[in-house]
Amino acid sequence: MKVIETEHLTRTYQETKVPVRALNDVTMSINQGDFAAIIGPSGSGKSTLLNMLGGLDRPNVGSVHVNGSDLANLSDSELISFRLHNIGFVFQSYNLIPVFTARENVEFIMRLQGLSEKECRQRSEELLSTVGLGDRMDNRPSELSGGQQQRVAVARALASKPRYILADEPTANLDSVSTGQLMGLMAEMNRKENMTFIFATHDQRVIDRALRVITLVDGHIASDVIQDVMKKENG
């Protein structure tokens, strides 16, 4: 089932006298349960496309439909509410609140959703245990390694029970062990919960685990390939 559809998506930035077309007539769809990597050289439009899919930016031309809603037609306040209840974000820089503990960072989104203190506490502890941080719940970000902070960020993204997860270079600051653990966790959530993951990445370790690889070149889709990950791992 298609959960995201774009039609003729175009985004041009006028940062200098010469306009830069970051996306050029992108038409694509994402299905429920996809585990997809968006790849391409720097400047190919990966992050811009991810921002469009998440309603963080608006197109100059074209549309983004998510579960039937056209994001371009939503007001700023409607977009905030839509993101809060539908999308989980994982950023390269973690974006954790430094004065909050790991538990409080995970609870934050749920509190914005209006969940009770008991519900927030129970779900945050379950998620932190799931990502292997059951013994670090009361630590602040400065007391955690990069890999641990990214796992907190993943737990926070999952806390709102989103329809899909958008991850922008989630492994860029991680070593091989932390990357393997993080990708294993997200692959497990994808299998068990049929949760949709979309990564913007240049990390071959992420690309190798993706079930679908969408390549952008100069702002347009150059290829869209389904990978046989089991065959690749065994061969």
N, C-alpha and C positions, 0 to 999 in steps of 0.2 A: 504494500500500500504506500502510495506517495504521501510524504508528510511535508515536503518542501518542493516548490516549483518556482523557477525563475524564467522569465520570458524577456529576451532582448535586453538584458541587464547591462546598462552602460553607466560608468561613473567617470567624470572628468573633473580634475582639480585645476584651479586657476591660481597656483601658488606663485608663478612668475608670469612674465609677459607671454610665455609660450604655454598653452594649456597642456596638461598631462592626462592622457586617457588611461586610467588604471584598469578599467574593465571595458571590454568592447563586445557588445552584442552577445552576452552569455545566456544561453538557454539550456537549462539542465533540470534534473529532479533528483531528490534524495528520498530513498525508501525507508520505511520503518525498519529498524534493525541494521541499517548500514553501519559499517565500520570503515570509514572512508578517509583517505589521505588526499589533501589538495597540495600538489607539489608544483615546482617550477623555479626558475632562477629568481634572484632578488629583483624586485620591481615588476614581477609578472602578474601581480594582482591578488596573491593568495590572501593576505590579511584584509585587503579591501573586500574581497568576496565574503570572507568570514564575517566581517562587520555588517555587510548587507544582509546576510542570512540571519544575523542576530538582532537586526533592527538598531544597530549602533550608528549606522549611516544610511543615507537615503540616496537612491539612484537619480541621475539626471533623466534617464530614459529607461523604460521597462518596469517590471514589477517583480516582487517577491511575495509569493503566497505560502503561508505556513498554516497547515491544517484549515485551509479555506479562507484565512484572513489575509487581505492584501495589506502588507505592512506600510506601504506608501500612503494608504488612506487613513492610517491611525494618527491621532494627535500625539504630541509629545507625552502627555500624561497617560494616554492609552498604551503607548509603546512601553513605558516604564512598567505598567501593570502586566502587559503581555510578557515581557521578559521575565518578570518576577515569578510568573506562574507557569512558564513554558520552557525556559532556556536555562541551562547551566553553563557557566563560563569558566574556563581554566586558562589563565594567562601565563606567559613566559616569566613574568616578574612576580608571580604568586598573588600580589595585591591583597595580602593579609593585613588586617588592622593590627599594628604593632603593640598597642596597649592591651589587646584582648588575648586571652589564652586560646589554645587550639580549640577547646570546647566552645568558647564564646564566639570565635570566628565562624564555626560551623553553625551555631545557633542563630547567628545574625539574620540570615535570609529568612529563616522560619519565623522569627519574631516579626519581621516586616510583613510576612504573610498572615500574621494574626494568630499563630498557634499558641497554645497555652504553654506556660513555663515547664510543666511536666512533660508535655509532648516534645518540646524543644530539647530538654535535657535527655530524654530517653533516646530520641533519634540521633542526636549528636554523639552520644556515647556508643550507640550501635555502629554508626558509620566510622568513627575513629578506631574502634576495635577491628572493624572490617579492613581498614587500610593499614593495620598493624601498629596503631599508635594508642592502644588502650592504656599504656603506662605513661603516656606523655600528654594527657588531656589538659593538665593544668600548667603546661609550659607555654611561654609566649614565643612568638616567631624567632626572636633573637636567640632563644635557647634551643632551637632546632636546626638540624642540618638542612641543606638545600632540598635533598630528597624528601625529608620529613615535611618541610613546609609545602612542597608540591603535593604531597599526599593529603595534607590538611585542605589544600585548595580543591583537590578532587572530591574530598568528603563534603566540603561546602557546596560544590556544584551539584552533588547528588542529593543534598539535604532537601531541596525544594521539590523533589520528585519530578524533575523536568521531563518534557517529551524528548528532548535531545540535548547533547553536550557539544559545545563548540570549544575546541582547544587550539590556541594559537602558540605554536612552537613550545609545547609543554615540556619537552625534554632538553631544551637548549642549554640549560645550566646544570644538567645532571650527568653523573658518571654512568658507566655501562650497567653496573649493578642496580642503581636506583632506577635507571630507564627500564631495565628488564622487569623490575618489580612493578613499576607504575603501569607499563603496558600490559602486563599480565593481569593486574587488577581490573583495568578498563575492559580488556578482552573478556574477562569473566563476567563483568556486569553486562556486557553486550550479549553474551550467550544466555545468561540466567534470566535477565530482565527484558531481553529484546530491546535494550536501550540503544538509541541511535547516537553514534559518535562521529564527529567530523573534525579532522585535524588539518591545520595549515602547518606544513613542516618541510624542512629540507634534510631532516635527520633520517638517514638510511635505515636506522634501527626501527623507527616508527613505520616507514614505508614497507619494510619487510613483514610487519605484523598486520598491515592493513588488508582488508578483504577487497577493497576497491581503491583504485588510484586514478585521480583526476589530475591531468597535467595542464597547467596554464602556461601559455607563451604570449607575451605582449598583450595580456589582458583578455585573451580568448581561449577557449578550450581546444587544446591540440590533440588530446586523447582521453579516453575514459575506459579503463580496463578493469575487469574482474580478475582477482588473483586467486590462485589455488595455494593458500598458505600452507596447508598440510603437505602438499607435494613439494613445495619449496623447502620446508623444514626437513623433510625426509630425503631430499635429493641433493 
